[in-house]
Amino acid sequence: MRCIIARFPFDLTKDEVTATMKKVKPEPLTGAYVTIGRRHFPVMQVGEVVTRQDRRDFTAGEVTRAMTRLGFTCHAGAPAQPAAPALTPVEEASQLLGGPTSV
């Protein structure tokens, strides 16, 4: 499929993007991200790897639009982190007094 990213045309296929990103370690998620296989990649990382351009040359919206058209699932923000377990009253008081959090 022909995609325009940073005013340059790219002929991308879903299989090519999947194969290219299989060799790459995902960076920590801070904003918009795309699911490729079972892994989550920041859209800017995907854009940089696939187009071989500097991240300053394109926007997250351009890459998100291209990845969505190719059939990947894109997400607007970083996934929610699991909530920290609630402290018991004794643990909370100990923490407030500067002691260890576990009793």
C-alpha positions in Angstrom: 0.0 0.0 0.0 1.3 3.4 -0.9 1.6 5.7 2.2 2.8 9.3 2.4 5.0 10.0 5.4 6.9 13.3 5.8 6.0 14.2 2.2 7.7 11.0 0.8 5.8 8.1 -0.7 6.5 4.6 0.7 5.2 1.3 -0.6 4.6 -0.7 2.6 2.9 -4.0 3.3 1.8 -5.4 6.6 4.2 -8.4 6.2 7.2 -6.1 5.6 6.5 -3.9 8.6 6.0 -7.0 10.8 9.2 -8.6 9.6 11.2 -5.4 10.1 9.8 -4.7 13.6 10.4 -8.3 14.6 14.2 -7.6 14.9 13.6 -4.4 17.0 13.4 -4.1 20.8 10.4 -1.9 21.8 11.2 1.3 23.5 9.2 2.3 26.7 5.7 3.6 25.8 5.1 7.3 26.5 2.4 8.3 24.0 0.7 6.8 21.0 1.6 3.3 20.2 0.9 0.5 17.7 0.5 -3.2 18.3 2.6 -5.3 16.0 2.2 -9.0 16.7 2.1 -9.3 20.4 4.3 -6.4 21.1 3.6 -2.7 21.5 5.9 -0.1 19.8 5.8 3.7 20.0 4.5 5.0 16.7 7.5 7.3 16.3 9.9 4.3 16.7 8.0 2.4 14.0 8.1 5.4 11.7 11.8 5.8 12.2 12.6 2.1 11.6 10.2 1.6 8.6 11.1 4.9 6.8 14.7 5.2 7.9 14.1 8.9 8.5 14.7 11.1 11.6 11.8 11.3 14.0 11.7 15.0 13.6 10.7 14.6 9.9 7.3 13.2 10.5 4.4 13.3 13.0 2.8 10.5 15.1 -0.4 11.2 13.2 1.1 10.4 9.9 2.5 7.1 11.1 -0.7 6.2 13.0 -2.7 6.8 9.8 -0.4 4.6 7.7 -0.3 1.8 10.3 -4.1 1.9 10.6 -4.5 1.7 6.9 -2.1 -1.4 6.8 -4.4 -3.1 9.4 -2.4 -2.6 12.7 -4.1 -1.6 15.9 -3.1 1.9 17.0 -3.7 3.4 20.5 -3.8 7.1 21.4 -1.9 7.0 24.7 0.4 4.8 26.8 -1.3 1.8 28.3 -2.5 2.1 31.9 0.0 0.9 34.5 -1.4 -1.5 37.1 -2.3 0.2 40.3 0.1 -0.3 43.2 -1.3 -2.5 46.0 -3.0 -0.6 48.8 -1.1 -0.2 52.0 -2.5 -1.4 55.2 -2.9 1.2 58.0 0.1 -0.1 59.8 2.3 0.1 56.6 1.0 3.6 55.7 1.8 4.9 59.2 5.2 3.2 59.1 5.9 4.9 55.7 4.8 8.3 57.0 7.2 7.9 59.9 10.1 7.1 57.6 10.3 3.4 58.4 10.1 0.4 56.1 6.8 0.0 54.3 6.4 -3.7 55.1 5.9 -5.0 58.6 
